[in-house]
Amino acid sequence: MRAGLRAAAAACALVLALSGLAGCSQEGASDTVVLGATAAPPTLDLTTNNAAAIPQTLLYNVYETLLRVDDGGELRPLLARSWSQSADGLRYAFRLDDRARFASGARVDAAAVADSLNRMRSRPTIEVVRTQLAAVAAVSAQGEDTVVITLKQRDNFLLYNLSGVAGIIIDPARRSDLARHPAGSGPYRVTGFSPGESVDLEASATAWHERPQVPRVRFSYYADATSQTAALLSGDLDVITDLTTPQAVSRFSDPKRFTVTRGTTNGEVVLGLNNFTKALSDRRVREAINMAIDRKGLLDVVWNGQGTLIGSMVPPTDPWYTDLSKRWPYDPARARSLLAQAGHAHGLTLRLRVPTLPYATASTRVITDMLGRVGITVVTDELEFPARWLDVVYTRADYDMTVIAHVEPHDIVNWANPDYYWRYRNPTFTRLIAEAASGPAGQSTAKMRQAATILSDDAAGDFLYLMPKITVAKAGITGLQRNAASLSFDLTSLRRSSR
């Protein structure tokens, strides 16, 4: 390292120690784009951990799939240049792009794809992935260029599932340390990982479909949204991937310095209710909670009125969307009456355990106040995210209520799993989800619409709002996605013009 750069690095370290900022730019580092995000990945192993921060960084950037979801929510070819389905829906054939290469230089052939998908469905892995691949009976290679997936039963959601974590293709020769060294075929490869702080990516020498225009990218993680905003304003950061303090948008109004992009997401922010606990197993209590919370008022406070009210676990971009946002109107008097009917006329105490994410902690303050007005005492507990929240709430379901954004596409299906952390059990809902997946494709949308209505009517949770997508970048940085239609923060089209 040259003496000048060593001095700059030392000065940067001192500034970071004094300011608490998580990133710092150096002179001469213009070939790196620094992205600021909030939730940090606890590991880089997508096969063992369900944290959404991992695919945000790696999906489509480091790992690729047979097909991908584009910015408009449509399926597009990726490793597979084309695919076909048998008339009975039980056999898919994917024709691979013969140009595809792993970062190691090895070809992404049919044997490697089959090996990766078979490992994902047969070895211990995250529960959501096992569920998404449950209908698969076999994955096999036919020659070097064709992969065949045979199903036990029709799965109308399979293609979408294969475009996400369940469908990532891992280099079979390089999977000994996926927690720190992911081995994919994407345009970037991981060159550094500091848990809780940053992930460094570098353009892969074997990028096969489009050479990255930005040689290096760093994801820097900020627990404090104020520090993240300050870092972009001071020049230590190039992009805020998701602005979680919309009140700060006005600070980036100068188009000569910044570009603000607004879009939509799959991120349903849910007041999750543990349906297994004694109080919350009573539908009247769940209804009371829904009617005690002014969702429009909460959205105004937490997101400055930006975002969308939804009423069920379905964003407007899904084909089975119905506007159910008015199903449970704000009615504190009715909420108090329902609580009295349920035997809680003299009050009820519930634990609200939330992740340390800005939208969740801000929502908690509003929810605590609103529930308190109808006689529900809320005991709050902020859990470090992701590790602590995933352990206490997601894995052990040791909670009464929580606030979290679920960003996976088509994630309403998780409510059909009685062991998921909501512990929701409704045989009719579960049957409809199963029929939508495995029944005639032409009936799938109607079945999903029925299921979404049941979920809302049952007050299984309180579907607070759909998160907006607000990205802020320095002027000259282009090619950023407008919407969050998948789990990926896609860097494929990222550009940085000289200024």
C-alpha positions in Angstrom: 0.0 0.0 0.0 1.4 3.4 -0.9 2.3 5.7 2.0 -0.5 8.2 1.0 -3.1 5.5 1.0 -1.9 4.2 4.3 -2.3 7.6 5.8 -5.8 8.0 4.3 -6.8 4.6 5.7 -5.5 5.6 9.1 -7.4 8.9 9.0 -10.5 7.1 7.9 -10.2 4.6 10.8 -9.9 7.5 13.2 -13.0 9.3 11.7 -15.0 6.0 12.0 -14.0 5.5 15.6 -15.1 9.0 16.5 -18.2 9.2 14.4 -19.6 5.6 14.5 -20.1 5.6 10.8 -19.7 2.3 9.0 -18.1 3.4 5.8 -15.5 5.8 4.5 -14.4 6.6 1.0 -10.8 7.1 -0.1 -9.3 9.2 -2.8 -8.6 7.0 -5.8 -11.3 4.5 -4.9 -13.7 5.7 -7.6 -13.9 2.2 -9.1 -15.9 1.1 -6.0 -19.5 1.9 -5.4 -20.5 1.8 -1.7 -24.1 0.7 -1.0 -25.6 1.5 2.4 -28.1 -1.1 3.8 -29.6 -1.7 7.2 -29.9 -5.4 7.9 -26.5 -7.2 7.8 -26.1 -10.8 6.8 -25.0 -13.0 9.7 -23.4 -15.5 7.3 -23.1 -15.8 3.5 -24.4 -19.3 3.4 -27.8 -19.2 1.7 -28.4 -22.9 2.3 -28.5 -22.7 6.1 -29.8 -19.2 7.1 -33.1 -17.5 6.1 -32.0 -13.9 6.7 -33.2 -11.8 3.7 -30.0 -9.8 3.9 -28.0 -12.7 2.3 -29.9 -12.9 -1.0 -30.1 -9.1 -1.1 -26.4 -9.2 -1.5 -25.8 -12.5 -3.3 -28.8 -13.4 -5.5 -28.2 -12.7 -9.2 -25.0 -10.9 -8.2 -22.9 -13.8 -7.0 -25.3 -16.7 -7.3 -27.5 -17.3 -10.4 -30.6 -19.4 -11.0 -32.2 -21.1 -14.0 -34.5 -18.1 -14.4 -34.8 -14.8 -12.7 -37.5 -12.2 -11.7 -37.0 -8.9 -13.4 -37.8 -5.4 -12.0 -41.4 -5.7 -13.1 -42.0 -9.1 -11.5 -41.7 -11.1 -14.7 -39.7 -14.3 -15.2 -36.8 -14.1 -17.5 -34.1 -16.5 -18.7 -30.8 -16.6 -16.8 -28.8 -19.9 -16.7 -31.5 -21.5 -18.7 -32.0 -19.9 -22.1 -35.4 -21.6 -22.4 -37.7 -24.1 -20.7 -40.7 -26.2 -21.4 -43.4 -28.1 -19.4 -45.2 -31.3 -20.2 -49.0 -31.3 -20.7 -49.6 -32.8 -17.3 -47.4 -30.3 -15.5 -45.1 -33.0 -14.0 -42.0 -32.5 -16.1 -39.9 -29.4 -16.8 -37.0 -29.4 -19.2 -34.5 -26.5 -19.0 -32.0 -25.8 -21.8 -28.9 -24.3 -20.3 -26.9 -21.4 -21.8 -23.6 -23.0 -22.9 -21.7 -19.8 -22.1 -22.3 -20.0 -18.4 -19.3 -20.3 -16.1 -18.7 -20.4 -12.4 -16.2 -17.9 -10.9 -13.8 -20.8 -10.8 -13.9 -21.1 -14.5 -15.8 -24.4 -14.5 -18.7 -24.7 -16.9 -22.3 -24.5 -15.4 -23.4 -27.7 -17.0 -26.4 -29.9 -16.4 -24.6 -32.1 -13.9 -23.7 -29.1 -11.8 -27.2 -27.8 -11.9 -28.8 -31.1 -11.0 -26.3 -31.6 -8.2 -27.0 -28.2 -6.7 -30.8 -28.5 -6.8 -30.7 -32.1 -5.4 -28.6 -30.9 -2.5 -31.0 -28.0 -1.8 -34.0 -30.3 -1.7 -32.6 -33.4 0.1 -30.0 -32.1 2.6 -31.0 -30.3 5.9 -31.5 -26.7 4.9 -33.8 -23.8 5.7 -37.5 -24.7 6.1 -38.8 -22.4 3.4 -36.5 -23.9 0.8 -37.6 -27.4 1.7 -41.2 -26.4 1.3 -40.7 -24.7 -2.0 -39.0 -27.8 -3.4 -41.3 -30.4 -1.7 -43.1 -31.3 -5.0 -39.8 -32.2 -6.7 -39.4 -36.0 -7.2 -36.1 -35.9 -9.1 -33.6 -33.6 -10.9 -31.5 -35.1 -13.6 -29.0 -34.2 -16.3 -29.6 -35.1 -19.9 -26.3 -34.5 -21.6 -24.4 -31.3 -20.8 -27.1 -28.8 -21.7 -30.4 -30.1 -20.4 -31.8 -30.4 -16.9 -35.0 -32.2 -16.3 -37.1 -31.7 -13.1 -39.8 -34.3 -12.4 -42.5 -33.6 -9.9 -44.6 -35.8 -7.6 -47.5 -33.5 -8.3 -48.1 -30.3 -10.2 -46.6 -27.2 -8.7 -47.8 -24.0 -10.2 -45.3 -22.0 -8.1 -42.2 -23.9 -9.1 -40.8 -21.5 -11.6 -41.0 -18.6 -9.3 -39.5 -20.7 -6.5 -36.6 -21.6 -8.8 -35.9 -17.9 -9.4 -35.1 -17.4 -5.7 -32.9 -19.0 -3.0 -34.3 -22.5 -3.6 -32.9 -22.3 -7.1 -29.4 -21.0 -6.6 -26.7 -23.0 -8.4 -23.5 -23.6 -6.4 -20.2 -24.7 -7.9 -20.0 -28.4 -6.8 -16.2 -28.1 -6.4 -16.2 -25.0 -4.2 -18.8 -25.5 -1.5 -16.6 -26.2 1.5 -16.9 -22.7 3.1 -20.1 -21.1 1.8 -20.4 -19.1 4.9 -17.5 -16.9 3.9 -16.8 -17.8 0.3 -19.9 -18.3 -1.9 -19.3 -20.1 -5.1 -21.6 -19.1 -7.9 -21.6 -18.0 -11.5 -22.8 -14.4 -11.1 -21.1 -11.3 -12.5 -19.5 -10.7 -9.1 -17.5 -12.7 -6.6 -17.1 -12.1 -2.8 -13.7 -10.8 -1.8 -14.3 -9.8 1.8 -16.9 -10.3 4.5 -16.9 -8.6 7.9 -20.0 -9.8 9.8 -22.2 -6.9 10.8 -20.2 -4.4 8.9 -19.6 -5.1 5.2 -19.5 -7.4 2.2 -17.1 -6.7 -0.6 -17.7 -7.8 -4.2 -15.4 -7.7 -7.2 -16.2 -8.2 -10.9 -15.7 -11.9 -11.8 -13.1 -12.6 -14.4 -15.5 -15.2 -15.8 -18.6 -13.1 -15.9 -20.3 -14.7 -18.9 -23.5 -12.8 -20.0 -22.6 -9.2 -19.2 -19.3 -7.8 -17.9 -19.9 -5.6 -14.8 -19.3 -1.9 -15.5 -18.5 -1.2 -11.9 -15.3 -3.2 -10.9 -16.0 -3.2 -7.1 -19.0 -2.9 -4.9 -19.2 -2.8 -1.1 -22.4 -3.3 0.9 -21.9 -1.4 4.2 -24.4 -1.9 7.0 -25.8 0.8 9.2 -27.8 0.0 12.4 -28.6 3.7 12.7 -30.5 5.3 9.8 -29.3 8.8 10.8 -25.7 7.8 10.3 -26.5 6.3 7.0 -28.1 9.5 5.8 -25.2 11.5 7.0 -22.8 9.2 5.2 -24.5 9.8 1.9 -24.6 13.6 2.4 -20.9 13.7 3.3 -19.8 11.6 0.4 -18.7 8.5 2.3 -21.6 6.5 0.8 -22.8 6.3 -2.9 -26.2 4.7 -2.5 -28.8 4.1 0.1 -30.5 0.9 -1.0 -33.7 1.4 1.0 -34.2 4.7 2.7 -35.9 3.9 6.0 -36.4 7.5 7.2 -38.6 9.0 4.4 -38.7 12.2 6.3 -35.1 12.7 5.2 -36.0 12.6 1.4 -36.1 16.4 1.3 -32.4 16.4 2.1 -31.6 14.8 -1.2 -33.7 17.2 -3.4 -30.8 18.6 -5.3 -30.7 16.7 -8.7 -27.2 17.9 -9.4 -26.1 15.8 -6.4 -28.6 13.0 -5.9 -31.2 10.9 -7.7 -34.2 9.6 -5.7 -36.0 6.6 -7.1 -39.4 5.5 -5.8 -40.9 2.1 -6.5 -42.8 -0.8 -4.8 -41.8 -3.9 -3.0 -43.0 -7.4 -1.9 -42.3 -6.3 1.7 -45.5 -6.8 3.7 -45.0 -5.3 7.2 -46.9 -7.6 9.5 -47.8 -7.3 13.2 -47.2 -11.0 13.6 -49.4 -12.7 16.2 -48.5 -15.9 17.9 -51.7 -17.8 17.2 -50.6 -20.6 19.6 -50.6 -18.4 22.8 -53.7 -18.6 25.0 -54.8 -15.0 24.5 -54.1 -14.8 20.8 -55.7 -18.2 20.0 -59.0 -16.3 20.6 -60.1 -14.7 17.4 -61.9 -11.9 19.3 -58.5 -10.8 20.7 -56.9 -10.8 17.3 -59.8 -8.8 15.9 -59.5 -6.3 18.7 -55.9 -5.8 18.0 -56.7 -5.2 14.3 -59.4 -2.7 15.1 -57.3 -0.9 17.8 -54.5 0.1 15.3 -55.0 3.0 13.0 -52.9 1.7 10.1 -53.1 4.9 8.0 -52.0 6.9 11.1 -49.2 4.5 11.7 -48.1 4.8 8.0 -48.1 8.6 8.3 -45.9 8.5 11.3 -43.5 5.7 10.3 -43.2 6.3 6.6 -44.4 9.9 6.2 -47.5 8.5 4.4 -45.5 6.6 1.8 -46.3 2.9 1.3 -49.5 1.0 0.6 -52.2 -0.3 2.9 -53.0 -3.9 1.9 -55.1 -5.9 4.5 -53.7 -9.3 3.7 -50.3 -11.0 2.8 -50.5 -9.9 -0.8 -48.9 -7.0 -2.6 -50.8 -5.3 -5.6 -48.2 -6.8 -8.0 -49.4 -10.4 -7.3 -52.1 -11.7 -9.7 -54.4 -12.7 -6.8 -54.4 -9.3 -5.1 -57.7 -7.9 -3.8 -57.9 -4.7 -1.8 -58.7 -5.9 1.7 -57.2 -2.8 3.5 -60.6 -1.8 4.9 -61.6 -5.2 6.3 -60.8 -4.2 9.9 -61.5 -0.4 10.2 -60.0 1.6 13.0 -62.6 1.3 15.9 -61.2 1.5 19.4 -64.6 1.2 21.0 -65.3 -2.1 19.2 -61.9 -3.3 20.1 -62.6 -2.7 23.8 -65.9 -4.5 23.5 -64.2 -7.6 21.9 -61.6 -7.7 24.6 -64.3 -7.7 27.2 -66.2 -10.5 25.5 -62.9 -12.5 25.5 -62.6 -12.0 29.3 -60.1 -9.2 29.3 -62.3 -6.3 30.5 -59.7 -5.4 33.1 -56.8 -5.5 30.7 -54.4 -7.8 28.9 -50.6 -7.8 28.8 -48.7 -9.0 25.7 -45.0 -9.1 24.8 -44.0 -7.3 21.6 -40.6 -8.5 20.6 -39.2 -6.7 17.6 -36.0 -6.6 15.6 -33.7 -3.6 15.8 -34.7 -2.3 12.4 -35.8 1.4 12.1 -39.3 0.7 10.7 -39.9 -2.0 13.4 -38.9 0.1 16.3 -40.7 3.2 15.0 -43.9 1.1 14.5 -43.5 -0.3 18.0 -43.9 3.0 19.6 -47.1 3.8 17.7 -48.6 0.3 18.3 -47.8 0.4 22.0 -49.7 3.7 22.3 -52.7 2.6 20.3 -53.1 -0.8 22.0 -52.7 0.9 25.4 -55.8 3.0 24.7 -58.0 -0.1 24.5 -56.5 -1.8 27.6 -53.7 -3.9 26.2 -50.4 -3.3 28.0 -47.5 -3.9 25.7 -44.2 -5.1 27.1 -41.6 -4.3 24.4 -38.3 -6.0 23.8 -35.9 -5.0 21.0 -33.9 -8.0 19.7 -30.7 -7.6 17.7 -31.4 -8.5 14.1 -30.9 -10.9 12.5 -29.4 -13.4 14.9 -31.3 -12.7 18.1 -34.7 -12.1 16.5 -34.3 -15.2 14.3 -33.5 -17.3 17.3 -36.1 -16.0 19.7 -39.1 -15.2 17.5 -38.6 -17.0 14.1 -37.1 -20.3 15.5 -38.5 -20.7 19.0 -41.7 -18.6 18.7 -41.1 -17.2 22.1 -43.2 -14.1 21.7 -46.8 -12.8 21.6 -46.4 -10.1 18.9 -43.7 -8.9 16.6 -43.2 -6.5 13.7 -41.3 -7.6 10.6 -41.3 -7.1 6.9 -41.6 -10.3 4.9 -40.0 -9.6 1.5 -40.1 -13.0 -0.2 -42.3 -13.2 -3.3 -45.6 -15.1 -2.9 -44.9 -15.5 0.8 -48.6 -15.9 1.7 -48.0 -19.6 1.3 -46.0 -19.6 4.6 -49.3 -19.2 6.5 -50.2 -22.8 5.4 -47.3 -24.1 7.5 -48.6 -24.6 11.1 -45.0 -24.8 12.4 -44.0 -21.4 11.0 -43.5 -18.9 13.7 -47.0 -17.5 13.5 -48.3 -21.0 14.5 -51.4 -20.4 12.4 -53.7 -23.3 11.8 -56.7 -23.1 9.4 -57.5 -26.2 7.5 -59.6 -24.4 4.8 -56.8 -21.9 4.2 -54.2 -24.7 4.0 -56.4 -26.7 1.6 -56.8 -23.7 -0.7 -53.1 -23.0 -0.9 -52.4 -26.6 -1.7 -55.1 -26.6 -4.4 -53.7 -23.4 -5.9 -50.3 -25.0 -6.1 -51.2 -28.5 -7.4 -54.6 -28.1 -9.0 -55.4 -26.9 -12.5 -53.3 -23.9 -13.4 -56.4 -22.0 -14.6 -57.9 -22.1 -11.1 -54.8 -21.2 -9.1 -55.4 -17.4 -9.0 -59.0 -17.7 -7.8 -57.9 -20.2 -5.0 -55.2 -17.8 -3.9 -57.6 -14.9 -3.8 -59.9 -17.0 -1.6 -57.0 -17.8 0.7 -56.0 -14.2 1.0 -59.5 -13.3 2.0 -59.7 -16.0 4.7 -56.4 -14.8 6.1 -57.7 -11.3 6.5 -61.1 -12.4 7.8 -59.5 -14.6 10.4 -57.3 -11.7 11.7 -54.4 -14.1 11.7 -52.1 -11.1 11.9 -52.4 -7.4 11.4 -51.2 -6.6 7.9 -50.0 -3.1 8.6 -48.7 -1.9 5.2 -46.5 -2.6 2.2 -43.1 -1.1 2.4 -42.2 1.5 -0.3 -38.9 1.3 -2.2 -37.0 4.5 -1.9 -33.4 4.4 -3.3 -31.1 7.4 -3.1 -27.9 7.6 -5.1 -25.3 10.1 -5.9 -25.8 11.8 -9.3 -24.1 9.8 -12.0 -24.9 6.4 -10.6 -27.5 4.6 -12.8 -28.9 1.2 -13.5 -30.3 0.7 -10.0 -33.5 -1.3 -9.7 -36.7 0.7 -9.2 -38.8 -2.0 -7.5 -38.0 -4.9 -5.1 -39.7 -7.7 -7.0 -37.3 -10.3 -5.8 -35.0 -10.7 -2.8 -32.0 -9.4 -4.8 -30.5 -5.9 -4.9 -29.6 -6.5 -8.5 -26.3 -5.0 -9.6 -26.4 -6.4 -13.1 -27.0 -3.0 -14.7 -25.1 -0.8 -12.3 -23.2 2.0 -13.9 -21.1 4.9 -12.6 -20.4 7.8 -15.0 -17.2 9.8 -14.8 -17.8 13.3 -13.3 
